[in-house]
Amino acid sequence: MSSTIKLNSGHEMPILGLGTYLTKSQQMDEVLPEAIKTGYKLIDTAFAYGNQEGIGMTIGKLIEEGKIKRDNLFIETKIWNTMHTYERAKEAINENLRQLNLPYVDLMLIHYPMAVKPGDAMFPLDDYGKVIEGDGHFTEVWRALEDAVAEGKVKSIGISNFNHKQIERLLAIAKIKPAVNQIEMHPYLQQQKLREFCKEKNIAITAYG
């Protein structure tokens, strides 16, 4: 079995990746070298994880020491819900690159389809404890991601936690088709209909459990 799949963007993506959710920045100097030594090439992170600077520092050190080449890694990150306007999404793209200390990433996703109120809080709540919706839309984020591809900042772009109706809405305006939809998927949540829909649209599925 091949160790990679070819995305609709034309780029190869490893079929197995290291998820870094809940791994702290200061742990990366220990975690990443061991993971890469073991054979991991895909490193999955996100702005919301708060660990991108640690990943960037560690990868930079490994490259400088000649232990890995940038071209041999597949770095994947995501844009958070508070950045769902075109201008904020462009800021988020640049901030992800700054934190990772990289000129480009291999894949950047819209973390969730819903927009929430921008600000310092990841989940801004009203007086009743409900999340405050934002004024943006994931189609605006997609335009910013398409521009980032043209600018050489991102090789492939995709989505995360999107259902088939949201994907159809995106496909209606997209110049570049999503390469990936990252979703929760495991034996207790098999997502058969969504998997079939994405296969029909030539959108690769990546799973988290």
C-alpha positions as CSV (number, residue, x, y, z in Angstrom):
1,M,0.0,0.0,0.0
2,S,1.3,3.5,-0.9
3,S,2.3,5.7,2.0
4,T,0.7,8.8,0.3
5,I,-2.4,9.8,-1.6
6,K,-2.6,12.2,-4.4
7,L,-4.9,15.2,-3.7
8,N,-7.0,16.9,-6.3
9,S,-4.5,19.8,-6.0
10,G,-1.9,17.5,-7.5
11,H,0.2,17.3,-4.3
12,E,1.0,14.1,-2.4
13,M,-0.2,13.8,1.2
14,P,1.0,11.1,3.7
15,I,-1.8,8.8,4.7
16,L,-0.8,8.8,8.4
17,G,-0.1,12.0,10.4
18,L,0.8,13.2,13.9
19,G,-2.0,15.1,15.5
20,T,-0.7,17.7,18.0
21,Y,-3.9,18.7,19.7
22,L,-3.3,19.0,23.5
23,T,0.5,18.8,22.9
24,K,2.1,21.9,24.4
25,S,4.7,24.1,22.6
26,Q,7.4,23.3,25.1
27,Q,6.9,19.5,24.5
28,M,7.6,19.8,20.8
29,D,11.4,19.7,21.2
30,E,10.9,16.1,22.6
31,V,7.9,14.9,20.7
32,L,8.6,16.0,17.1
33,P,12.2,14.6,16.7
34,E,11.0,11.2,18.0
35,A,7.9,11.3,15.7
36,I,9.9,12.2,12.6
37,K,12.5,9.5,13.5
38,T,9.7,7.0,13.8
39,G,8.6,7.9,10.2
40,Y,5.9,10.6,10.6
41,K,6.0,13.2,7.9
42,L,2.6,14.8,8.2
43,I,2.4,17.2,11.2
44,D,-1.2,18.4,11.9
45,T,-1.6,21.5,14.0
46,A,-3.9,24.6,14.2
47,F,-3.9,28.1,15.5
48,A,-6.4,27.0,18.2
49,Y,-4.0,24.4,19.6
50,G,-1.6,27.1,20.8
51,N,1.5,25.1,19.9
52,Q,2.5,26.3,16.5
53,E,5.5,28.4,17.7
54,G,7.0,25.3,19.4
55,I,6.5,23.3,16.2
56,G,8.1,26.0,14.1
57,M,11.1,26.3,16.4
58,T,11.7,22.5,16.5
59,I,11.3,22.0,12.8
60,G,13.6,24.9,12.1
61,K,16.2,23.4,14.4
62,L,15.9,19.9,12.8
63,I,16.3,21.4,9.3
64,E,19.3,23.5,10.4
65,E,20.9,20.4,11.9
66,G,20.4,18.5,8.6
67,K,18.2,15.9,10.3
68,I,15.2,16.6,8.0
69,K,14.5,18.5,4.8
70,R,11.5,20.8,4.5
71,D,10.4,19.1,1.3
72,N,10.1,15.8,3.3
73,L,7.6,17.2,5.7
74,F,3.9,17.8,5.2
75,I,2.7,20.6,7.5
76,E,-1.0,21.1,8.0
77,T,-2.7,23.9,10.0
78,K,-6.1,25.6,10.3
79,I,-7.9,28.9,10.5
80,W,-10.0,29.5,13.6
81,N,-13.7,30.6,13.8
82,T,-12.9,34.1,14.9
83,M,-11.2,34.9,11.6
84,H,-14.1,34.3,9.2
85,T,-14.0,37.5,7.1
86,Y,-11.7,37.9,4.1
87,E,-9.4,40.4,5.8
88,R,-9.3,38.5,9.1
89,A,-8.6,35.2,7.2
90,K,-5.7,36.8,5.4
91,E,-4.3,37.9,8.8
92,A,-4.8,34.3,10.1
93,I,-2.9,32.8,7.2
94,N,0.0,35.1,7.8
95,E,-0.1,34.6,11.5
96,N,0.0,30.8,11.1
97,L,3.0,31.1,8.9
98,R,4.7,33.5,11.4
99,Q,4.1,31.1,14.3
100,L,5.3,28.1,12.3
101,N,8.3,30.1,11.0
102,L,7.7,28.8,7.5
103,P,7.3,30.5,4.1
104,Y,4.5,28.1,3.2
105,V,2.5,25.2,4.5
106,D,1.4,22.1,2.6
107,L,-2.3,22.3,3.7
108,M,-4.4,24.9,5.4
109,L,-8.0,24.1,6.4
110,I,-11.0,26.1,7.7
111,H,-11.2,24.6,11.1
112,Y,-15.0,24.8,11.4
113,P,-17.7,26.2,9.1
114,M,-19.3,28.5,11.7
115,A,-18.1,32.0,12.5
116,V,-17.9,33.4,16.0
117,K,-17.3,36.9,17.3
118,P,-13.7,38.0,16.7
119,G,-11.6,38.8,19.7
120,D,-9.2,37.2,22.2
121,A,-11.7,34.6,23.4
122,M,-11.7,31.4,21.4
123,F,-15.3,30.8,22.3
124,P,-16.9,34.2,23.1
125,L,-20.0,33.7,25.2
126,D,-23.0,35.9,25.9
127,D,-24.6,36.4,29.3
128,Y,-26.5,33.2,28.9
129,G,-23.4,31.1,28.2
130,K,-24.2,30.8,24.5
131,V,-21.5,31.2,21.8
132,I,-21.7,34.7,20.1
133,E,-21.9,34.3,16.4
134,G,-19.6,36.3,14.1
135,D,-20.4,38.4,11.1
136,G,-18.3,36.5,8.6
137,H,-18.8,33.4,6.4
138,F,-16.6,30.5,5.4
139,T,-16.9,31.5,1.8
140,E,-14.9,34.6,2.6
141,V,-12.3,32.5,4.3
142,W,-12.1,30.4,1.2
143,R,-11.4,33.4,-1.1
144,A,-8.5,34.3,1.2
145,L,-7.2,30.7,1.0
146,E,-7.4,30.7,-2.8
147,D,-5.4,33.9,-2.8
148,A,-2.8,32.3,-0.5
149,V,-2.4,29.5,-3.0
150,A,-1.7,32.0,-5.8
151,E,0.8,33.8,-3.5
152,G,2.7,30.6,-2.8
153,K,1.8,30.6,0.9
154,V,-0.2,27.4,0.8
155,K,0.1,24.4,-1.5
156,S,-3.3,22.8,-0.9
157,I,-6.4,24.1,0.8
158,G,-9.3,22.3,2.5
159,I,-12.0,22.2,5.2
160,S,-12.7,20.5,8.5
161,N,-15.9,19.5,10.2
162,F,-18.0,20.4,7.1
163,N,-21.2,18.5,6.2
164,H,-22.4,17.9,2.7
165,K,-24.7,20.9,2.5
166,Q,-21.8,23.2,3.6
167,I,-19.5,21.6,1.1
168,E,-22.1,22.2,-1.7
169,R,-22.3,25.8,-0.7
170,L,-18.6,26.1,-0.9
171,L,-18.3,24.3,-4.2
172,A,-20.8,26.7,-5.7
173,I,-18.4,29.7,-5.3
174,A,-15.0,28.0,-5.2
175,K,-12.3,28.5,-7.9
176,I,-10.2,25.9,-6.2
177,K,-12.0,22.7,-5.0
178,P,-11.3,21.7,-1.4
179,A,-8.5,19.0,-1.4
180,V,-9.4,17.6,2.0
181,N,-12.3,17.4,4.6
182,Q,-11.0,16.6,8.0
183,I,-13.7,15.1,10.1
184,E,-14.3,13.0,13.3
185,M,-14.4,9.4,12.2
186,H,-14.0,6.1,14.0
187,P,-15.8,2.8,14.5
188,Y,-18.5,4.6,16.5
189,L,-19.0,7.4,14.0
190,Q,-18.3,6.0,10.5
191,Q,-19.7,8.9,8.5
192,Q,-20.6,6.6,5.5
193,K,-22.8,9.1,3.7
194,L,-20.4,12.0,4.1
195,R,-17.5,9.8,3.0
196,E,-19.4,8.7,-0.1
197,F,-20.3,12.3,-0.9
198,C,-16.7,13.5,-0.6
199,K,-15.4,10.6,-2.7
200,E,-17.9,11.6,-5.4
201,K,-16.6,15.1,-5.3
202,N,-12.9,14.0,-5.3
203,I,-12.3,15.4,-1.8
204,A,-10.0,13.3,0.4
205,I,-11.1,12.5,3.9
206,T,-8.8,12.7,6.9
207,A,-10.0,11.4,10.2
208,Y,-9.6,12.3,13.8
209,G,-10.9,10.2,16.7
